[in-house]
Amino acid sequence: MTFAIIKTGGKQYKVSPGQKIQIEKLNVEEGKNVVFDKVLFVAAKNSGGTRTDTEIKIGQPLVKGAKVEGKVLKQGRAEKVIVFKYKAKKRYAVKKGYRQPFSLVEVTKIVV
C-alpha cells in the first residue's frame, strides 16, 4: 500500500491514491487538478509481497521531489456549528452559528 502524509491548511493528512479527503478550502475551481508539494512522509510498496519491500522516505521537514496530485471534486460548506455563550444570573446569552468552507479532493497519484 502506498501512502503519504501531506500538510495543507495547517493540518496533516494521511492520503493514498483513490482516497477522498475533505480539507480546508482551496482557491481552485471544481474539476481542476491540484498539487500538494508539502509532503512529510512517503511509504511506497515495491514490486513484492513482503513487508520489507516497502520503501520509506521521511522528510526533514519535507521529502525532496515528492508531491501528491489530486482533483477537486467539490467546494462546499460544512454543517453548522452552534456557539452559545451564557453567564448565569447576568442576563447574558449569545447564540452564533458558523459553517466552515471546505474542498473535497480525490487523490489521484503520489509521485516520489
C-alpha positions, 0 to 999 in steps of 0.5 A: 500500500502506498501512502503519504502524509501531506500538510495543507491548511495547517493540518496533516493528512494521511492520503493514498491514491483513490482516497477522498479527503475533505480539507480546508478550502482551496482557491481552485475551481471544481474539476481542476487538478491540484498539487500538494508539494508539502509532503512529510512522509512517503511509504511506497510498496515495491514490486513484492509481497513482503513487508520489507519491500516497502520503501520509506522516505521521511522528510526533514521537514519535507521529502525532496521531489515528492508531491501528491496530485489530486482533483477537486471534486467539490467546494462546499460548506460544512454543517453548522456549528452552534456557539452559545455563550451564557453567564448565569444570573447576568442576563447574558446569552449569545447564540452564533452559528458558523459553517466552515468552507471546505474542498473535497479532493480525490487523490489521484497519484503520489509521485516520489 
